[in-house]
Amino acid sequence: MQTHKLFARIWRINSVIILLVGLIAGSVLSILGYMLLKDAMRTRQVDNVANVALGEVQASTAELGSFEEIPGSSALRAPLTVNQTYALGSGSKEAGSTRNYLYFEPATRSASWLRPSMDSVILSSIALPSTDYGEKKKDAIVFVHVTIDKDTNSDDRLTASDTKRIAVSSPNGKNYRVLVDNADRLNEATLLASGRLLILYSTGTKLSAIELDPKDLSSPLTEYEVPTALK
């Protein structure tokens, strides 16, 4: 009789445990489902913003990223990224690239794109003066951008293997100006003690330099070749 009561008590305890586990699992699944649904709705809304800028993107997905503050500017900016899938041997590979930056001015409630089109890939976008790790961020005076505009190696993709353009802009994304049309590599971009912007870039075996006033991006350029041959 005592054994029967013990089994009955154990059965009741197990039933309660199973019920609690079921309730917890159901709650977790409900929360997870809500989060997935919310994320899916957010992604579709973001993709719609991107598609307005790009036109309907075929065989790829586009997303407008998070806005970030720009030290020294009242503007916020967010990258527009396109992810594309292409064949690689017997499989496929997905690659993402930044196509543009959207700038938003809270004071005027206006937005503008860095570049006039979405046909290029922005390989890098560097704020100057640069800030070392652990330092307080310095106010930006100028941005230097490296873009890929043409498929120069004929692989049907815009990648770092193609020739590059070097451009500058104000921290708020205005005054975009292309300085170099054909470069293999940006070797350095820095502000000199004189306050001028120095850009060093290589094309083939040639190293070239450009200097200009970073506070007046329409100012005349000083261009010269840097001798590298051994004497």
C-alpha positions in Angstrom: 0.0 0.0 0.0 2.8 2.4 0.9 4.6 1.4 -2.3 1.4 2.3 -4.3 1.1 5.7 -2.6 4.8 6.4 -3.3 4.4 5.6 -7.0 1.3 7.8 -7.1 3.2 10.7 -5.4 6.1 10.3 -7.8 3.7 10.2 -10.8 2.1 13.5 -9.6 5.5 15.2 -9.1 6.6 14.1 -12.6 3.3 15.3 -14.1 3.8 18.8 -12.5 7.4 18.9 -13.8 6.3 17.9 -17.3 3.6 20.6 -17.2 6.0 23.2 -16.0 8.6 22.3 -18.7 5.8 22.4 -21.3 4.7 25.9 -20.1 8.3 27.2 -20.1 9.0 25.7 -23.6 5.8 27.2 -24.9 6.7 30.6 -23.5 10.2 30.4 -24.9 8.9 29.4 -28.4 6.4 32.2 -28.3 9.0 34.8 -27.4 11.4 33.4 -30.0 8.6 33.5 -32.6 7.8 37.1 -31.8 11.5 38.1 -32.0 11.9 36.3 -35.4 8.7 38.0 -36.7 9.9 41.4 -35.5 13.3 40.9 -37.0 11.8 39.7 -40.3 9.5 42.8 -40.4 12.5 45.1 -39.6 14.6 43.5 -42.4 11.8 43.9 -44.9 11.4 47.6 -43.9 15.2 48.2 -44.2 15.4 46.4 -47.5 12.6 48.6 -48.8 14.6 51.6 -48.0 17.6 50.2 -49.7 15.6 49.1 -52.8 14.2 52.7 -53.1 17.8 53.8 -53.5 19.1 50.9 -55.6 16.0 50.1 -57.6 14.8 46.5 -57.2 17.9 44.4 -56.5 18.0 41.2 -58.4 19.7 38.1 -57.0 20.9 40.0 -54.0 19.8 41.7 -50.8 20.3 45.2 -49.7 20.3 46.7 -46.2 20.7 50.1 -44.7 22.8 49.7 -41.6 22.8 51.5 -38.2 23.4 55.3 -38.1 26.6 56.4 -36.3 27.7 59.8 -35.0 30.5 61.6 -36.8 32.8 63.4 -34.4 33.0 67.1 -35.4 29.8 67.0 -37.4 26.1 67.2 -36.5 25.3 64.6 -39.2 24.7 60.9 -38.7 25.6 58.3 -41.3 24.7 54.7 -42.2 26.2 52.4 -44.8 24.1 50.8 -47.5 25.3 47.3 -47.9 24.5 44.8 -50.8 25.0 41.1 -50.3 25.3 39.0 -53.5 25.5 35.3 -54.1 27.7 34.1 -56.9 28.9 30.7 -58.2 32.2 29.4 -56.9 33.2 26.0 -58.3 30.5 23.5 -57.5 29.0 25.7 -54.8 28.3 29.3 -54.2 29.6 32.2 -52.0 28.0 35.3 -50.5 29.9 38.5 -50.6 28.8 41.9 -49.0 29.9 45.3 -50.1 29.2 48.9 -49.1 27.7 50.8 -52.0 27.0 54.2 -50.5 26.5 56.1 -47.2 23.3 57.9 -46.2 23.8 61.1 -44.2 21.1 62.5 -42.0 21.0 66.0 -40.5 18.7 66.0 -37.4 18.5 69.8 -37.3 17.1 70.1 -40.8 15.5 66.6 -40.9 17.1 66.1 -44.3 19.1 63.2 -45.8 21.6 62.9 -48.6 23.8 60.2 -50.2 27.6 60.5 -50.3 27.8 59.4 -54.0 25.4 60.2 -56.8 25.0 56.5 -57.8 25.1 53.0 -56.4 27.2 51.5 -59.1 30.5 51.4 -57.2 31.9 49.6 -54.2 33.3 51.7 -51.3 36.3 49.8 -50.2 37.2 52.1 -47.3 36.1 55.4 -45.8 38.7 57.0 -43.4 38.2 59.9 -41.1 41.1 62.3 -40.5 42.6 63.1 -38.2 42.7 59.5 -37.1 42.2 58.4 -33.5 44.5 55.8 -31.8 42.9 53.0 -29.9 41.9 54.1 -26.4 42.0 57.8 -27.3 39.0 60.1 -27.2 37.7 60.5 -30.8 39.0 63.5 -32.5 36.8 65.8 -34.6 36.9 64.8 -38.2 38.1 67.4 -40.7 38.0 65.3 -43.9 37.1 61.8 -45.1 39.2 59.9 -47.6 37.3 57.3 -49.6 38.6 54.4 -51.8 36.1 53.2 -54.3 36.0 50.5 -57.1 34.1 51.7 -60.1 35.2 49.4 -62.9 35.8 45.7 -63.4 39.3 46.0 -64.6 40.3 42.4 -64.2 37.3 41.0 -66.1 36.0 38.7 -63.4 32.5 40.1 -63.5 32.8 41.5 -59.9 34.0 44.7 -58.3 36.7 43.5 -55.8 39.9 44.8 -54.2 41.8 43.3 -57.2 40.4 46.0 -59.5 41.9 49.4 -59.9 40.6 52.1 -57.5 39.6 55.7 -57.2 40.5 57.9 -54.3 38.1 60.6 -53.3 37.5 63.1 -50.4 34.5 64.6 -48.8 33.6 66.8 -45.9 32.6 65.0 -42.6 28.9 65.6 -43.4 29.2 63.9 -46.8 29.2 67.1 -48.8 31.8 68.3 -51.3 32.6 64.8 -52.7 35.6 65.1 -55.0 37.5 62.4 -56.9 41.3 63.0 -56.7 42.7 59.9 -58.4 41.0 57.9 -61.2 43.4 55.0 -61.4 45.3 53.7 -58.4 46.4 50.2 -57.4 46.7 51.1 -53.7 46.2 53.9 -51.2 49.5 53.8 -49.3 48.8 56.6 -46.9 46.4 59.4 -46.1 47.4 61.8 -43.3 47.3 65.4 -42.1 50.6 67.1 -42.2 51.9 69.5 -39.5 51.1 72.3 -41.9 47.5 71.3 -41.8 47.5 70.1 -45.4 46.1 66.7 -46.5 48.7 64.3 -47.9 47.7 61.3 -50.0 50.3 58.7 -51.2 49.2 56.1 -53.7 50.9 53.6 -56.0 50.1 52.7 -59.7 52.3 49.9 -61.0 55.9 50.8 -60.0 55.1 54.5 -59.5 54.5 56.2 -56.2 52.6 59.5 -56.4 51.5 62.1 -54.0 48.7 64.7 -53.8 48.4 67.6 -51.3 45.4 69.9 -50.8 43.6 72.0 -48.2 41.3 69.6 -46.3 39.1 72.5 -45.2 38.6 73.7 -48.8 38.2 70.6 -50.9 37.7 72.6 -54.1 41.1 74.2 -53.7 43.9 73.5 -56.3 45.8 70.2 -55.9 49.6 69.8 -55.6 50.6 66.6 -57.4 54.0 65.1 -57.7 55.8 61.8 -58.2 57.9 60.4 -55.4 61.2 59.0 -56.6 61.8 55.4 -55.4 64.6 54.2 -57.5 67.9 53.2 -55.8 70.9 55.4 -56.5 
